[in-house]
Amino acid sequence: EDNPLSERKIESASTGLKPDCKKLLQRISKKNALAIANYIISMQTEINPSDLYKRNVILLLCKFSESNNEKSFEQITRQEVIGFLDSFRRSETADPLHKWIGTYNLYAIYLLRFFKWLYDPDVQPNKRAKPPVVDNIPKLKRKEQSTYKPSDLWTQEDDLLFLKYCPSKRMKCYHVMSRDTGCRPHELLKLRIKEIV
């Protein structure tokens, strides 16, 4: 664990990410940090994740490691996984729109993928078995169809007012495209002219 190869793996896993990722990996136990680094390196080969995805995975797994007192990932029990996920639950008064359910489900997916890799790193991703530590952790259903209310959305008059006074043609174009396509910001910003049919 305490050798230059481990340090190089941690460096490699956090390359291109904000410095806080490397600091977090250095703050947790060496064994868990090395497991996270190996997972990120493996993921880069398997699915080529975005930097944001890698950062989110590192932050979550470091938080998970710290919440379990740096216990080795191989020794984590199903109850500890459930306890960690349950720490994101919020009361009806604290979160009336149940936004915590989205966080819970996302973190459950991240942990499921990580533990499937941890127990079967040499198996193809789609053929990895679900280990008992993350087996039968249900995906929670939200009570609302959407967290947005009709009053959150701009009306046609709001759009026209924005387009009338916006000084930038580029911003006007972006606004109209986002309105007409319903794309997420990153989906529009990654578009290239040659991709438009």
C-alpha positions as CSV (number, residue, x, y, z in Angstrom):
1,E,0.0,0.0,0.0
2,D,2.8,2.5,0.9
3,N,4.8,2.5,-2.3
4,P,5.4,4.7,-5.3
5,L,3.1,2.6,-7.5
6,S,0.1,3.3,-5.2
7,E,0.9,7.0,-5.3
8,R,1.1,6.9,-9.1
9,K,-2.3,5.2,-9.3
10,I,-3.9,7.8,-7.0
11,E,-2.2,10.5,-9.1
12,S,-3.5,8.9,-12.3
13,A,-7.1,8.5,-11.0
14,S,-7.2,12.2,-10.0
15,T,-5.5,13.6,-13.1
16,G,-7.6,16.4,-14.7
17,L,-9.8,16.7,-11.6
18,K,-10.0,19.5,-9.0
19,P,-7.3,19.3,-6.3
20,D,-9.9,18.5,-3.7
21,C,-10.2,14.9,-5.1
22,K,-6.6,14.1,-4.6
23,K,-6.7,15.6,-1.1
24,L,-9.7,13.5,-0.2
25,L,-8.0,10.3,-1.5
26,Q,-4.9,11.2,0.6
27,R,-7.0,11.8,3.7
28,I,-8.7,8.4,3.8
29,S,-7.0,5.0,4.5
30,K,-4.3,4.0,1.9
31,K,-6.1,0.7,1.2
32,N,-9.4,2.3,0.4
33,A,-7.8,5.1,-1.6
34,L,-6.0,2.6,-3.7
35,A,-9.2,0.6,-4.2
36,I,-10.9,3.8,-5.4
37,A,-8.0,4.7,-7.7
38,N,-8.0,1.2,-9.2
39,Y,-11.7,1.5,-9.8
40,I,-11.4,4.9,-11.5
41,I,-8.5,3.6,-13.7
42,S,-10.6,0.5,-14.6
43,M,-13.6,2.6,-15.4
44,Q,-11.5,4.8,-17.7
45,T,-10.8,1.6,-19.7
46,E,-14.3,0.2,-19.6
47,I,-16.6,3.3,-20.2
48,N,-14.4,6.4,-20.5
49,P,-16.3,8.5,-17.9
50,S,-16.4,12.3,-17.9
51,D,-14.3,14.2,-15.4
52,L,-17.5,15.2,-13.5
53,Y,-18.6,11.6,-13.2
54,K,-15.1,10.5,-11.9
55,R,-15.1,13.4,-9.4
56,N,-18.6,12.5,-8.1
57,V,-17.6,8.8,-7.7
58,I,-14.4,9.8,-5.8
59,L,-16.3,12.2,-3.5
60,L,-19.0,9.6,-2.8
61,L,-16.6,6.8,-2.1
62,C,-14.4,8.9,0.1
63,K,-17.4,10.0,2.1
64,F,-18.5,6.4,2.3
65,S,-15.1,5.3,3.6
66,E,-15.0,8.1,6.2
67,S,-18.6,7.3,7.4
68,N,-17.5,3.7,8.1
69,N,-14.4,4.8,10.0
70,E,-12.0,3.8,7.2
71,K,-13.1,0.2,7.4
72,S,-11.8,-1.8,4.4
73,F,-14.3,-1.9,1.5
74,E,-14.1,-5.7,1.5
75,Q,-15.2,-5.9,5.1
76,I,-18.2,-3.5,4.6
77,T,-21.6,-5.2,5.4
78,R,-25.0,-4.7,3.8
79,Q,-26.2,-2.9,6.9
80,E,-23.4,-0.4,6.7
81,V,-24.3,0.3,3.0
82,I,-28.0,0.8,3.9
83,G,-27.1,2.9,6.9
84,F,-25.0,5.2,4.7
85,L,-27.8,5.6,2.2
86,D,-30.4,6.2,4.9
87,S,-28.3,9.1,6.2
88,F,-29.5,11.0,3.1
89,R,-33.2,10.6,4.1
90,R,-35.0,13.8,5.0
91,S,-38.3,14.4,6.8
92,E,-41.4,15.7,5.0
93,T,-40.9,19.2,6.6
94,A,-37.2,19.5,5.7
95,D,-37.7,18.3,2.1
96,P,-41.4,18.5,1.0
97,L,-40.4,17.8,-2.7
98,H,-38.5,14.6,-1.7
99,K,-35.3,15.7,-3.5
100,W,-33.4,13.4,-1.2
101,I,-34.8,10.4,-3.1
102,G,-32.9,11.4,-6.2
103,T,-29.6,11.6,-4.2
104,Y,-30.4,8.2,-2.5
105,N,-31.0,6.5,-5.8
106,L,-27.9,8.0,-7.5
107,Y,-25.6,7.0,-4.6
108,A,-27.1,3.5,-4.6
109,I,-26.3,3.1,-8.2
110,Y,-22.7,4.4,-7.7
111,L,-22.2,2.0,-4.8
112,L,-23.7,-1.0,-6.7
113,R,-21.3,-0.4,-9.6
114,F,-18.4,0.0,-7.3
115,F,-19.0,-3.2,-5.3
116,K,-19.7,-5.2,-8.4
117,W,-16.3,-4.2,-9.7
118,L,-14.7,-4.7,-6.3
119,Y,-15.8,-8.3,-6.1
120,D,-15.3,-9.2,-9.8
121,P,-12.7,-6.7,-11.3
122,D,-11.6,-9.1,-14.1
123,V,-15.1,-9.9,-15.3
124,Q,-16.8,-7.8,-18.1
125,P,-19.0,-5.0,-16.6
126,N,-22.3,-6.4,-17.9
127,K,-21.5,-9.9,-16.6
128,R,-20.5,-9.0,-13.0
129,A,-22.7,-10.6,-10.4
130,K,-24.3,-8.5,-7.7
131,P,-22.5,-9.2,-4.4
132,P,-24.6,-9.7,-1.2
133,V,-23.4,-6.4,0.2
134,V,-25.5,-4.5,-2.3
135,D,-28.1,-7.1,-3.1
136,N,-31.8,-6.1,-2.7
137,I,-31.3,-2.4,-2.2
138,P,-34.4,-1.1,-3.8
139,K,-34.7,2.0,-5.9
140,L,-37.0,4.4,-4.2
141,K,-39.9,6.0,-6.2
142,R,-40.6,9.7,-5.9
143,K,-44.1,10.8,-5.0
144,E,-44.0,13.7,-7.4
145,Q,-43.9,13.5,-11.2
146,S,-41.5,16.5,-11.3
147,T,-39.9,18.8,-8.7
148,Y,-40.8,21.8,-11.0
149,K,-44.0,23.7,-10.6
150,P,-45.7,25.4,-13.6
151,S,-44.8,28.8,-12.0
152,D,-41.0,27.8,-12.2
153,L,-41.2,27.8,-16.0
154,W,-41.0,30.9,-18.2
155,T,-44.1,31.8,-20.2
156,Q,-43.9,32.8,-23.8
157,E,-44.1,36.5,-22.7
158,D,-41.1,35.9,-20.5
159,D,-39.2,34.5,-23.4
160,L,-40.1,37.4,-25.7
161,L,-39.1,39.9,-23.1
162,F,-35.7,38.1,-22.6
163,L,-35.1,37.9,-26.3
164,K,-36.0,41.6,-26.8
165,Y,-33.5,42.9,-24.2
166,C,-30.7,40.3,-24.4
167,P,-27.7,42.0,-26.0
168,S,-26.0,38.7,-27.1
169,K,-27.1,36.9,-30.3
170,R,-25.3,33.8,-28.9
171,M,-27.3,33.8,-25.7
172,K,-30.5,34.4,-27.6
173,C,-29.7,31.4,-29.8
174,Y,-28.8,29.2,-26.8
175,H,-32.0,30.2,-25.0
176,V,-34.3,29.4,-28.0
177,M,-32.5,26.1,-28.7
178,S,-32.9,25.0,-25.1
179,R,-36.5,26.0,-25.1
180,D,-37.3,24.3,-28.4
181,T,-35.3,21.1,-27.8
182,G,-35.6,20.6,-24.0
183,C,-32.0,19.5,-23.9
184,R,-29.9,19.8,-20.8
185,P,-27.2,22.6,-20.8
186,H,-24.3,20.2,-21.3
187,E,-26.0,18.4,-24.1
188,L,-26.4,21.7,-26.0
189,L,-23.0,23.0,-25.2
190,K,-21.3,19.8,-26.6
191,L,-23.2,20.0,-29.9
192,R,-21.2,20.6,-33.1
193,I,-22.7,21.9,-36.3
194,K,-21.9,18.7,-38.2
195,E,-24.1,16.8,-35.7
196,I,-27.2,18.7,-36.6
197,V,-29.5,17.0,-39.1
